[in-house]
Amino acid sequence: MDCPKCKTPNLNQVKLNQKLTAHQCAKCSGNWLNGDAYKIWQSSQLIDHINQNNLTWIDQEIEDFTPSQFDNKAAFCPECRQYLSRGKVSINPPFYVEKCLQCKGIWCDGGEWEILNKLNLHYQLDSLFSSEWQSLIREKQHQNQEKQALINKIGKDLATKIFGLGDILENHPNGDFAVAYLMRKVGQSEKIKNY
């Protein structure tokens, strides 16, 4: 097999951990995970603790990580020569993992497997390519942007209190009454200021 990104011939077999074998490029350090081998490894893992809705890693800044120079390069599957689909990992800086939709093999550019491992995403690489997952990512990014906008408007200390209160009211059976009260209270003070 040749490297799908830098075209170096003969990927070398390596172990990514005790039970998962991949083929690595000696030049760019990218890793090719055979689809069947990955599925077998994935099914052997105790992944009850993995929660696909736990997206706390989104927009997280990763120090000492720079995406590969080949990250934006389109590639073909080294096994069946089909075009590789891309799934975005929305950290800071973001990067793409590629997957062959035919043989289900996965390509990680140099350094990406280590980041996926660190974020506990290596257990669920298939999710990166689903529209539901990408929709969750966009929603979480929107929430993060909204929170940052509030911090910019009212300051971090007050915003932190608002976020905490929001979490409490969201889970309270009568939280909507408290929100309505706050809206009236803030609305009334605005009217008094403008009077």
C-alpha positions in Angstrom: 0.0 0.0 0.0 1.1 3.5 -0.8 0.5 6.6 1.4 -2.7 8.3 0.2 -1.3 11.7 1.1 2.4 11.9 0.2 2.5 8.9 -2.1 5.4 7.2 -0.3 5.3 3.5 -1.2 5.0 0.6 1.3 3.3 1.7 4.5 4.9 0.0 7.5 2.9 -2.1 9.9 2.8 -0.5 13.4 0.8 -1.0 16.6 -1.2 2.0 17.7 -1.8 0.3 21.0 -1.6 -3.3 22.3 -4.5 -4.6 20.2 -4.8 -2.2 17.2 -2.5 -2.5 14.2 -2.2 0.1 11.5 0.0 0.9 8.5 2.1 4.0 8.9 3.9 6.2 6.4 7.6 6.5 7.2 7.7 10.0 5.6 4.6 11.8 6.8 3.7 9.6 9.9 0.1 9.2 8.7 -1.8 6.0 9.8 -4.0 3.8 7.8 -6.5 1.7 9.9 -8.0 -1.2 8.0 -11.8 -1.0 8.4 -12.3 -4.6 9.5 -9.3 -4.4 11.9 -10.7 -1.2 13.4 -14.2 -2.6 13.9 -12.8 -5.7 15.6 -10.7 -3.6 17.9 -13.6 -1.2 18.6 -15.9 -4.0 19.5 -13.3 -5.4 21.9 -13.1 -2.2 23.9 -15.1 -1.4 27.1 -16.7 1.8 25.8 -19.6 2.1 28.2 -18.1 5.3 29.5 -18.1 6.9 26.0 -21.0 9.4 25.6 -21.4 10.7 22.1 -23.3 13.7 23.4 -20.3 14.7 25.6 -18.9 17.3 23.4 -16.8 19.2 25.9 -13.7 18.9 23.6 -15.3 21.1 20.9 -13.2 24.2 20.2 -10.8 23.1 22.9 -7.3 24.5 22.3 -4.7 21.8 21.8 -1.2 23.0 22.6 1.7 21.8 20.6 -0.5 20.5 17.8 -0.3 21.7 14.3 -2.4 19.9 11.6 -0.4 18.1 9.0 0.6 19.9 5.8 -1.4 17.3 4.0 -4.6 17.8 6.1 -6.4 19.7 3.3 -5.2 17.4 0.5 -7.8 15.1 -1.1 -6.8 11.5 -1.1 -7.8 8.0 -2.4 -8.1 4.8 -0.3 -4.8 2.9 -0.4 -6.8 -0.4 -0.4 -9.6 0.1 -2.9 -8.7 3.4 -4.6 -12.0 5.1 -3.7 -12.1 8.8 -2.8 -11.8 9.3 1.0 -14.6 11.2 2.7 -13.6 13.7 5.3 -14.9 14.2 8.9 -14.0 17.4 10.8 -12.6 17.3 14.3 -13.6 20.7 15.7 -10.8 21.5 18.1 -8.5 24.5 17.9 -6.8 24.1 15.5 -9.3 21.8 13.6 -8.3 18.9 11.4 -9.9 16.3 9.2 -9.9 12.5 9.5 -10.6 10.6 6.2 -12.6 7.4 5.7 -13.2 5.1 2.7 -17.0 4.7 2.5 -16.5 1.4 0.6 -14.0 -0.6 2.7 -14.5 1.5 5.9 -10.7 2.1 6.3 -9.7 5.3 8.1 -6.7 7.6 7.5 -5.3 9.8 10.2 -2.5 12.3 9.2 0.6 12.5 11.4 -0.3 13.4 15.0 -4.0 13.1 14.6 -4.4 9.6 16.2 -2.7 10.9 19.3 -5.1 13.8 19.6 -8.1 11.5 18.9 -6.8 9.2 21.6 -6.4 12.1 24.1 -9.9 13.3 23.4 -11.4 9.7 23.6 -12.6 10.0 20.1 -10.5 7.1 18.8 -13.3 4.7 20.1 -15.9 6.3 17.9 -14.3 7.4 14.6 -17.4 6.3 12.6 -19.4 9.0 14.3 -17.2 11.8 12.8 -18.7 11.0 9.4 -22.4 11.0 10.4 -24.7 14.0 9.6 -26.2 13.7 13.1 -22.7 14.0 14.7 -21.8 17.0 12.5 -25.2 18.6 13.4 -24.4 18.2 17.1 -21.0 19.7 16.6 -22.5 22.8 14.9 -25.1 23.2 17.7 -22.4 23.0 20.4 -20.2 25.5 18.5 -23.2 27.9 18.3 -23.7 27.5 22.1 -20.0 28.2 22.7 -20.2 31.3 20.5 -23.3 32.5 22.3 -21.6 32.0 25.7 -18.6 33.9 24.6 -20.7 36.8 23.3 -22.4 37.0 26.8 -19.0 37.0 28.5 -17.9 39.8 26.2 -21.1 41.8 27.0 -21.4 41.4 30.8 -18.0 40.1 32.0 -16.8 36.6 32.9 -17.9 36.7 36.6 -21.5 37.7 36.0 -21.7 35.4 32.9 -20.5 32.4 35.0 -23.3 33.1 37.5 -25.8 33.3 34.6 -24.6 30.0 33.2 -24.9 28.3 36.6 -28.4 29.7 37.1 -29.3 28.6 33.6 -28.3 25.1 34.3 -30.3 25.0 37.5 -33.4 26.5 35.9 -33.1 24.2 32.9 -33.4 21.2 35.2 -36.1 22.6 37.5 -39.7 21.7 36.8 -40.8 25.3 37.3 -37.7 27.0 35.8 -39.7 28.7 33.1 -41.5 30.8 35.9 -38.2 32.0 37.1 -37.1 32.9 33.6 -40.3 34.8 33.1 -39.7 36.7 36.3 -36.2 37.7 35.3 -37.4 38.8 31.9 -40.1 41.0 33.6 -37.6 42.3 36.1 -35.0 43.3 33.5 -37.7 44.7 31.2 -39.1 46.9 34.0 -35.7 48.3 34.9 -35.1 49.2 31.3 -38.4 51.0 31.2 -37.5 53.0 34.3 -34.1 53.9 32.9 -35.7 55.2 29.7 -38.5 57.1 31.5 
